Amino acid sequence: MASNQFSLTGEVLFVGDVVQVKETFRKRDLVIEVPDGNYPQPVKFQATQDRCQLLDNVRTGQTITVHFNIRGNHSPDPRTGESRYFNNLDLWRIEGGQQGSQPQQKAQPKDDFDDVPF
């Protein structure tokens, strides 16, 4: 049996507001930038229902790990009747929350005698 639980670590680029899609369904988007060689990837996740509150303390610039499931959906196009398929990355846990940029260390004063060539 294949597992449908994944995780990615990256820097938070965007935290959306809660959107009430239907009377009984709400969601909230999160985008993190995941390192991938020379081309970092912005990856969008969604939190639904009670999990929307997981994003309350998440801020842009933080480094977090997102645990998520991949969900596939099918719906016919209402105009053409053709099948449409799409995927959602549904987050269910967040770890971390450190700022992405670490504070720079102050340079130590240099002693003049370190420059002597002998």
Secondary structure, DSSP 8 states (H G I E B T S, - for coil): -----EEEEEEEEEE---EEEETTEEEEEEEEEE--TTS-EEEEEEEEGGGGGGGTT--TTEEEEEEEEEEEEEEE-TTT--EEEEEEEEEEEEEEEEESS----------GGGG---
